[in-house]
Amino acid sequence: MFVIHVQVQVKPPFIDAFKKACIETAKESIKLEGIVRLDIVQQQDDPSRFILLEVYRNRDVPLRLKETSHYRDWRDKVLPMMAQPRKSTFFTNIYPDEKNWV
């Protein structure tokens, strides 16, 4: 599996709007075949910082996701909410593997 951690820092006045936009988009995105999970986590000691944890069956799925209208709408909506450009880090899943995913 292919895992992406997207680090986002949001301008404080937009925290609630950012969370709402992410949840709405995740609910649509998870319907796309090949997406295992999409988690939105907020840092406890700095609520303006988020990690979007994305798990895909393969490297092609995120490219298909970026072609959807709901992803493009999300991207355009949250861009002005960000305090700085988002940063993505890419991982290969070691364990659990697809057969043992909980």
C-alpha positions as CSV (number, residue, x, y, z in Angstrom):
1,M,0.0,0.0,0.0
2,F,0.9,3.6,-0.5
3,V,0.6,6.1,2.4
4,I,0.8,9.9,2.4
5,H,1.0,12.2,5.3
6,V,-0.1,15.7,4.4
7,Q,1.0,18.3,7.0
8,V,-1.2,21.4,7.0
9,Q,-1.0,24.5,9.2
10,V,-4.3,26.5,9.1
11,K,-4.8,30.1,9.9
12,P,-6.6,30.1,13.3
13,P,-9.8,31.8,12.2
14,F,-10.3,29.1,9.6
15,I,-9.8,26.0,11.8
16,D,-13.5,25.0,11.9
17,A,-14.1,25.7,8.2
18,F,-11.0,23.7,7.3
19,K,-12.2,20.7,9.4
20,K,-15.6,20.9,7.8
21,A,-14.2,21.1,4.3
22,C,-11.9,18.1,4.9
23,I,-14.6,15.9,6.4
24,E,-17.0,16.7,3.5
25,T,-14.3,15.8,0.9
26,A,-13.2,12.7,2.8
27,K,-16.7,11.3,2.8
28,E,-16.8,11.6,-1.0
29,S,-13.3,10.5,-1.6
30,I,-13.5,7.3,0.4
31,K,-16.0,6.1,-2.2
32,L,-13.3,6.0,-4.8
33,E,-12.0,2.4,-5.5
34,G,-8.5,1.9,-4.1
35,I,-8.7,4.2,-1.1
36,V,-8.2,2.3,2.1
37,R,-8.6,5.1,4.5
38,L,-8.5,8.9,4.9
39,D,-7.9,10.2,8.4
40,I,-8.0,13.8,9.5
41,V,-6.1,14.4,12.7
42,Q,-5.5,17.6,14.6
43,Q,-2.5,18.3,16.8
44,Q,-3.5,18.5,20.5
45,D,-1.0,21.2,21.6
46,D,-1.4,23.3,18.4
47,P,-5.0,23.1,17.0
48,S,-3.9,24.9,13.8
49,R,-1.8,21.9,12.7
50,F,-3.3,18.9,11.0
51,I,-2.2,15.7,9.4
52,L,-4.2,14.2,6.6
53,L,-3.4,10.5,6.6
54,E,-4.1,8.9,3.3
55,V,-3.8,5.1,2.6
56,Y,-4.2,3.9,-1.0
57,R,-3.9,0.4,-2.6
58,N,-1.4,1.7,-5.1
59,R,0.3,4.9,-6.3
60,D,-2.2,5.5,-9.1
61,V,-5.2,6.1,-6.8
62,P,-4.1,9.5,-5.5
63,L,-3.7,10.7,-9.1
64,R,-7.3,9.6,-9.9
65,L,-8.5,11.3,-6.7
66,K,-6.9,14.6,-7.8
67,E,-9.0,14.4,-11.0
68,T,-12.3,14.4,-9.2
69,S,-14.3,17.6,-8.9
70,H,-14.8,17.3,-5.2
71,Y,-11.0,17.1,-4.6
72,R,-10.4,20.2,-6.9
73,D,-13.2,22.0,-5.0
74,W,-11.6,21.2,-1.7
75,R,-8.1,22.2,-2.9
76,D,-9.4,25.6,-4.0
77,K,-11.5,26.2,-0.9
78,V,-8.8,25.4,1.7
79,L,-5.9,27.0,-0.1
80,P,-6.5,30.5,1.4
81,M,-7.1,28.9,4.8
82,M,-3.5,27.6,5.0
83,A,-0.9,29.5,6.9
84,Q,1.8,28.0,4.7
85,P,1.8,25.5,1.8
86,R,0.9,22.0,2.7
87,K,3.7,19.4,2.8
88,S,3.4,15.8,1.7
89,T,5.5,12.9,2.9
90,F,5.3,9.5,1.1
91,F,5.5,6.1,2.7
92,T,5.3,2.4,1.8
93,N,3.3,0.4,4.2
94,I,5.2,-2.5,5.9
95,Y,2.8,-3.9,8.4
96,P,0.0,-4.6,8.6
97,D,-0.3,-5.6,5.0
98,E,-3.5,-5.6,3.1
99,K,-4.5,-9.1,4.3
100,N,-4.0,-8.0,8.0
101,W,-5.4,-4.5,7.8
102,V,-7.5,-3.7,10.8
